Amino acid sequence: MKKVIALAANYGYLDKAETTLKSIFKHTPKAEVYLANMDIPQEWFAAVNEKLAPVGSKLHDLKIDLNDFEIGQVNFEHINDYSYVRIYLPRLIEADRILYLDSDIIVRGDLNPFLELELAKGKALAMVKDIQFMGAYNSGVMLIDYDNWQRYKLEEACISIINKKDLKINNGDQTIINMACQEYIQELPFY
């Protein structure tokens, strides 16, 4: 079973993404990480991978064009269009499990056990409850099971909600994911 970690960022956010990546590679042996982006130079990826080679980790340059995706509202300054990329990851990355992490997270332990987490029957996602938006799940850390994501057509469900013009989306992609995937989310304990 192929298990990967994914982030999304643009060149202007690279300093924060680098901190997240360093924390992943420090704590997670043989990590395979994809960084979805439109404008980060290939040379930067080559330099990072040269440093990672001795430890068996790899950083993939996942070039995307945000114009190829349905993007919904963004209401907060700290949320940009890149946040919607997580909805499309199962289409973009060939893996059984994808752990999406926001590009401003600091990892403090090995992520391999999380990637291997046993999901309850019929669940496509594992997420923690959001402490700011009560009742919602936080999409900043999201484990995606490819087979169930496809089985329940969750990308299509998210796009359907994005395209509802009269719908108020309070928290960008997180609102979309919570609405479209509610019954397919396994709640994670808050540590």
Backbone torsions as a table, in degrees:
resi	resn	phi	psi	omega
1	MET	NA	124.4	179.5
2	LYS	-86.2	127.3	-179.1
3	LYS	-127.4	128.2	-176.3
4	VAL	-133.0	166.3	176.2
5	ILE	-115.3	142.6	-178.5
6	ALA	-135.2	143.7	174.2
7	LEU	-133.6	166.7	175.2
8	ALA	-140.4	131.8	-179.9
9	ALA	-162.0	160.0	171.8
10	ASN	-106.2	174.6	-176.1
11	TYR	-58.8	-35.8	-179.8
12	GLY	-66.9	-16.2	-179.2
13	TYR	-108.8	8.2	-172.9
14	LEU	-61.9	-34.5	179.7
15	ASP	-61.3	-38.4	177.7
16	LYS	-72.9	-43.0	178.9
17	ALA	-61.6	-36.2	177.9
18	GLU	-61.2	-39.1	178.4
19	THR	-64.3	-44.1	177.4
20	THR	-61.7	-46.6	-179.1
21	LEU	-61.7	-43.9	178.6
22	LYS	-59.7	-40.6	-179.2
23	SER	-69.9	-34.4	175.9
24	ILE	-64.2	-52.5	-174.8
25	PHE	-68.1	-27.0	177.3
26	LYS	-68.5	-39.0	-171.2
27	HIS	-103.4	-15.7	-172.7
28	THR	-118.3	103.2	-179.1
29	PRO	-63.8	141.6	175.9
30	LYS	52.9	40.5	-179.5
31	ALA	-71.7	138.1	173.0
32	GLU	-113.0	113.4	-172.1
33	VAL	-122.9	138.1	175.4
34	TYR	-111.7	132.8	175.5
35	LEU	-115.4	103.6	177.9
36	ALA	-73.5	128.4	-176.6
37	ASN	-160.9	165.4	176.5
38	MET	-111.8	-20.5	-165.5
39	ASP	-141.7	14.5	178.3
40	ILE	-86.7	126.0	-175.2
41	PRO	-61.3	142.6	178.1
42	GLN	-59.2	-32.3	179.8
43	GLU	-61.3	-35.3	178.2
44	TRP	-63.8	-44.4	178.3
45	PHE	-62.3	-41.0	179.6
46	ALA	-61.5	-42.5	179.6
47	ALA	-64.8	-42.6	178.9
48	VAL	-64.1	-45.9	-177.9
49	ASN	-66.2	-29.2	175.4
50	GLU	-62.8	-39.5	178.5
51	LYS	-73.7	-29.7	-177.7
52	LEU	-82.4	-23.3	-174.4
53	ALA	-50.8	-45.4	-177.8
54	PRO	-63.1	-22.9	-178.6
55	VAL	-101.7	0.2	174.8
56	GLY	81.1	13.4	176.5
57	SER	-97.0	163.2	-178.2
58	LYS	-147.3	139.9	174.9
59	LEU	-114.1	120.1	-178.7
60	HIS	-96.4	136.6	175.3
61	ASP	-87.5	100.5	-179.9
62	LEU	-96.3	90.6	-179.2
63	LYS	-74.7	132.0	179.3
64	ILE	-133.2	165.8	170.9
65	ASP	-126.9	112.8	-177.3
66	LEU	-57.9	-22.1	178.2
67	ASN	-69.3	-14.4	178.8
68	ASP	-82.7	-4.4	-174.1
69	PHE	-121.8	152.8	170.5
70	GLU	-75.9	123.9	-178.9
71	ILE	-120.2	130.6	-179.2
72	GLY	-92.9	-165.9	-178.4
73	GLN	-66.3	151.3	173.1
74	VAL	-129.9	113.9	-172.9
75	ASN	-105.3	-11.5	-178.0
76	PHE	-115.7	145.0	-177.8
77	GLU	-59.7	-34.9	-177.3
78	HIS	-81.0	-2.9	178.0
79	ILE	-109.1	130.5	176.1
80	ASN	-126.0	-177.9	-176.2
81	ASP	-59.4	-25.6	179.5
82	TYR	-61.4	-24.8	-179.9
83	SER	-61.9	-26.0	-179.5
84	TYR	-75.4	-14.0	-178.8
85	VAL	-58.6	-34.1	-176.8
86	ARG	-57.9	-27.9	178.2
87	ILE	-66.4	-28.3	-174.8
88	TYR	-100.4	-0.9	-176.5
89	LEU	-55.9	-42.1	179.2
90	PRO	-62.9	-22.3	175.3
91	ARG	-81.0	-32.1	-172.2
92	LEU	-89.2	-26.7	-174.5
93	ILE	-123.4	130.4	178.3
94	GLU	-88.0	98.4	-178.9
95	ALA	-159.2	150.9	177.7
96	ASP	-74.9	-35.0	178.7
97	ARG	-131.5	135.7	176.6
98	ILE	-127.4	122.0	174.2
99	LEU	-101.0	109.0	177.5
100	TYR	-87.8	134.1	174.9
101	LEU	-127.8	135.7	171.3
102	ASP	-59.6	151.7	-174.9
103	SER	-81.1	13.4	176.7
104	ASP	-126.9	27.9	-179.0
105	ILE	-99.5	145.3	172.3
106	ILE	-109.7	119.4	179.9
107	VAL	-84.3	132.6	-176.4
108	ARG	-118.9	11.5	178.6
109	GLY	-162.3	172.9	-179.8
110	ASP	-64.8	128.3	-179.0
111	LEU	-88.1	-9.5	-178.4
112	ASN	-57.9	-44.2	177.2
113	PRO	-60.5	-34.2	178.2
114	PHE	-67.7	-40.5	178.2
115	LEU	-63.3	-26.5	-178.8
116	GLU	-97.1	5.7	-178.7
117	LEU	-52.9	131.5	177.7
118	GLU	-78.9	117.6	177.6
119	LEU	-88.8	145.3	177.1
120	ALA	-62.4	154.0	-179.8
121	LYS	-53.7	129.8	176.7
122	GLY	86.1	-0.7	-180.0
123	LYS	-93.3	139.4	-178.4
124	ALA	-111.1	-16.7	-176.1
125	LEU	-137.6	152.2	169.3
126	ALA	-126.6	126.4	-176.5
127	MET	-147.3	160.4	176.4
128	VAL	-100.7	151.7	176.0
129	LYS	-64.9	144.1	179.3
130	ASP	-81.2	129.6	-178.2
131	ILE	-79.3	-18.9	-180.0
132	GLN	-89.7	-40.6	-178.2
133	PHE	-108.3	88.5	-173.5
134	MET	-54.5	134.3	177.9
135	GLY	91.0	-18.6	-179.6
136	ALA	-95.4	161.1	174.3
137	TYR	-98.2	146.8	-179.5
138	ASN	-89.5	124.6	-177.1
139	SER	-88.6	6.4	179.8
140	GLY	-70.2	-25.0	173.0
141	VAL	-132.7	114.5	-172.0
142	MET	-144.4	118.4	176.5
143	LEU	-94.0	124.3	-177.0
144	ILE	-111.6	126.9	172.7
145	ASP	-93.9	113.3	-173.4
146	TYR	-56.4	-49.9	-175.2
147	ASP	-58.5	-47.7	-179.2
148	ASN	-72.6	-33.0	175.9
149	TRP	-58.5	-44.5	179.2
150	GLN	-70.8	-44.3	-177.6
151	ARG	-56.0	-42.6	-177.2
152	TYR	-93.1	5.8	176.5
153	LYS	51.7	49.8	-174.2
154	LEU	-73.8	-29.6	173.9
155	GLU	-61.7	-45.9	179.9
156	GLU	-62.7	-38.8	179.0
157	ALA	-64.0	-41.3	178.1
158	CYS	-64.3	-45.1	-179.8
159	ILE	-61.6	-39.3	178.6
160	SER	-59.2	-40.5	178.7
161	ILE	-71.9	-41.4	178.1
162	ILE	-55.9	-39.1	-175.7
163	ASN	-80.4	-1.8	175.2
164	LYS	-78.3	104.4	-172.7
165	LYS	-67.8	-27.8	-176.6
166	ASP	-90.8	1.1	-176.4
167	LEU	-86.4	131.3	177.0
168	LYS	-87.3	120.5	179.6
169	ILE	-105.9	108.0	-174.4
170	ASN	-77.2	-35.9	-169.9
171	ASN	-132.5	47.2	175.9
172	GLY	53.2	-138.9	-177.0
173	ASP	-59.2	-30.2	-179.6
174	GLN	-61.0	-41.4	176.2
175	THR	-61.9	-44.5	-179.4
176	ILE	-60.3	-50.4	-178.1
177	ILE	-61.6	-42.5	179.0
178	ASN	-63.0	-39.4	-179.3
179	MET	-72.0	-44.7	-173.7
180	ALA	-78.8	-29.8	-169.0
181	CYS	-115.0	5.3	-171.3
182	GLN	-43.4	-49.8	-175.6
183	GLU	-76.7	-8.0	-178.1
184	TYR	-106.7	7.8	-178.5
185	ILE	-97.1	129.6	172.2
186	GLN	-97.1	125.7	-178.3
187	GLU	-76.0	134.2	176.4
188	LEU	-97.4	149.5	175.8
189	PRO	-67.3	147.7	179.1
190	PHE	-90.7	115.2	-179.8
191	TYR	-101.0	NA	NA
